[in-house]
Amino acid sequence: MIGVINEQLSEKYIKKSQEKIMAKKVIQVNKNPVYDIGMISTVFNKNTEFYGDLTFKKSLQINGRFEGEISSGTYLVVGEEAVIKANIKADTVIIKGTVYGNIEAVSRLEIHTNGKLYGNIRTKKLMISDGVVFEGKCEMIKPYEKKLKKGDESTDSAESEETPA
């Protein structure tokens, strides 16, 4: 009798434990890529062709073709098979494909292996991997410099007003 009760109790306990485990396993599967910057909100598939001016508020990965202008205050990822012909201004740009155009990445620009960039760069932080093709100029954005103190300004202006004899 005690064995039967213990068996019934253990079966109930096992069932409840399995139900809890099953409930915890139900998750939403999102196939969007995840990088160090976080999950990409929107992905343009490799079969996508897009022409025009593109602005967006959440992260974007382009795996197809784009031609025009791109402007955003967030992240842009250029996928491995992507071909972009555009001037780009974004907070962070990650290049794994091909870009023809100038890039201003306010915070960071990463060009990964097999990435190609034919254009000029302007950014605070730059990461270029081995195997990258880069043809253009690079300007590093300096951090905001503090304004000179009043005493410093007066000495500079006094020196500039003097004329040599």
C-alpha positions as CSV (number, residue, x, y, z in Angstrom):
1,M,0.0,0.0,0.0
2,I,2.8,2.5,0.9
3,G,4.6,1.6,-2.3
4,V,1.5,2.3,-4.4
5,I,1.0,5.7,-2.7
6,N,4.7,6.6,-3.2
7,E,4.5,5.6,-6.8
8,Q,1.3,7.7,-7.4
9,L,2.9,10.7,-5.6
10,S,6.1,10.4,-7.6
11,E,4.1,10.1,-10.9
12,K,2.3,13.4,-10.0
13,Y,5.5,15.1,-9.1
14,I,7.2,13.9,-12.3
15,K,4.2,15.1,-14.4
16,K,4.2,18.6,-12.7
17,S,7.9,18.9,-13.2
18,Q,7.6,17.9,-16.9
19,E,4.9,20.5,-17.3
20,K,7.0,23.2,-15.8
21,I,10.0,22.2,-18.0
22,M,7.8,22.2,-21.1
23,A,6.4,25.6,-20.2
24,K,9.9,27.0,-19.9
25,K,11.0,25.5,-23.3
26,V,8.4,27.6,-25.2
27,I,10.3,30.5,-26.7
28,Q,10.0,32.6,-29.7
29,V,12.6,31.8,-32.3
30,N,13.9,34.9,-34.2
31,K,16.1,34.2,-37.2
32,N,17.6,37.7,-37.3
33,P,21.3,37.8,-36.8
34,V,22.8,38.7,-33.4
35,Y,26.1,40.6,-33.1
36,D,28.0,42.3,-30.3
37,I,25.8,45.3,-30.8
38,G,22.7,43.2,-30.2
39,M,20.0,41.6,-32.4
40,I,19.3,43.1,-35.8
41,S,15.7,44.4,-36.0
42,T,15.2,44.3,-39.8
43,V,16.9,42.3,-42.5
44,F,16.6,43.0,-46.2
45,N,17.0,39.5,-47.8
46,K,19.6,38.8,-50.5
47,N,16.9,38.9,-53.2
48,T,16.0,42.5,-52.2
49,E,16.8,45.4,-54.5
50,F,16.1,48.9,-53.1
51,Y,16.7,52.3,-54.7
52,G,16.3,55.7,-53.0
53,D,16.9,57.4,-49.7
54,L,16.8,55.1,-46.7
55,T,16.4,56.3,-43.1
56,F,15.6,54.0,-40.2
57,K,15.4,54.1,-36.4
58,K,16.2,50.5,-35.5
59,S,19.1,48.3,-36.6
60,L,19.2,47.1,-40.2
61,Q,21.1,44.4,-42.1
62,I,21.1,44.6,-45.9
63,N,21.9,41.3,-47.7
64,G,20.8,42.4,-51.1
65,R,21.4,45.4,-53.3
66,F,20.9,49.1,-52.4
67,E,21.5,52.3,-54.3
68,G,20.9,55.8,-53.0
69,E,21.6,57.4,-49.6
70,I,21.5,55.8,-46.2
71,S,21.1,57.8,-42.9
72,S,20.4,56.5,-39.4
73,G,21.3,57.1,-35.8
74,T,21.7,53.4,-35.1
75,Y,23.4,50.3,-36.6
76,L,23.8,49.2,-40.2
77,V,25.2,45.8,-41.2
78,V,26.2,45.2,-44.8
79,G,25.8,41.4,-45.3
80,E,28.3,39.2,-47.0
81,E,26.5,39.1,-50.4
82,A,25.3,42.7,-50.3
83,V,26.3,45.4,-52.8
84,I,25.7,48.9,-51.6
85,K,26.1,52.0,-53.8
86,A,25.4,54.8,-51.4
87,N,26.8,57.4,-49.1
88,I,26.2,56.2,-45.5
89,K,25.8,58.1,-42.3
90,A,25.0,55.9,-39.2
91,D,26.1,55.5,-35.6
92,T,27.8,52.1,-36.2
93,V,28.5,50.4,-39.6
94,I,29.6,46.8,-40.0
95,I,30.7,45.8,-43.5
96,K,30.9,42.2,-44.6
97,G,30.0,42.8,-48.2
98,T,30.8,45.5,-50.8
99,V,30.2,49.3,-50.4
100,Y,30.8,51.9,-53.1
101,G,30.5,55.3,-51.3
102,N,31.6,57.4,-48.4
103,I,30.8,56.4,-44.9
104,E,30.5,58.5,-41.8
105,A,30.2,56.2,-38.8
106,V,29.7,58.5,-35.8
107,S,30.8,55.8,-33.2
108,R,32.4,52.9,-35.0
109,L,33.1,51.3,-38.4
110,E,34.1,47.6,-38.7
111,I,35.2,46.1,-42.0
112,H,35.3,42.3,-41.7
113,T,37.2,39.7,-43.7
114,N,36.2,39.8,-47.4
115,G,34.6,43.2,-46.9
116,K,35.2,45.8,-49.6
117,L,34.9,49.5,-49.3
118,Y,35.5,51.9,-52.2
119,G,35.1,55.3,-50.6
120,N,36.2,57.6,-47.8
121,I,35.8,56.9,-44.1
122,R,35.0,59.3,-41.3
123,T,34.7,57.7,-37.8
124,K,35.8,57.7,-34.2
125,K,36.8,54.0,-34.0
126,L,37.9,51.8,-36.9
127,M,38.4,48.0,-37.1
128,I,39.8,46.5,-40.3
129,S,40.3,42.7,-40.5
130,D,42.7,40.8,-42.7
131,G,41.6,40.2,-46.3
132,V,39.7,43.5,-46.6
133,V,39.8,45.7,-49.7
134,F,39.8,49.4,-48.8
135,E,40.4,52.1,-51.4
136,G,39.9,55.6,-50.1
137,K,40.9,58.1,-47.4
138,C,40.3,57.8,-43.7
139,E,39.6,60.6,-41.2
140,M,39.4,59.9,-37.6
141,I,36.9,62.0,-35.6
142,K,38.6,63.4,-32.6
143,P,36.7,63.5,-29.3
144,Y,35.1,66.8,-28.4
145,E,37.9,69.2,-27.3
146,K,37.3,71.5,-24.3
147,K,37.1,75.2,-25.1
148,L,40.1,77.3,-24.1
149,K,40.0,79.2,-20.8
150,K,39.6,82.9,-21.0
151,G,43.2,83.4,-19.8
152,D,44.4,81.2,-22.7
153,E,42.3,83.1,-25.3
154,S,43.7,86.5,-24.2
155,T,47.3,85.3,-24.6
156,D,46.6,83.8,-28.0
157,S,44.9,87.0,-29.3
158,A,47.6,89.2,-27.9
159,E,50.3,87.2,-29.7
160,S,48.3,87.4,-33.0
161,E,47.9,91.2,-32.7
162,E,51.6,91.8,-32.4
163,T,53.4,92.7,-35.6
164,P,57.0,91.9,-36.1
165,A,59.4,94.9,-36.4
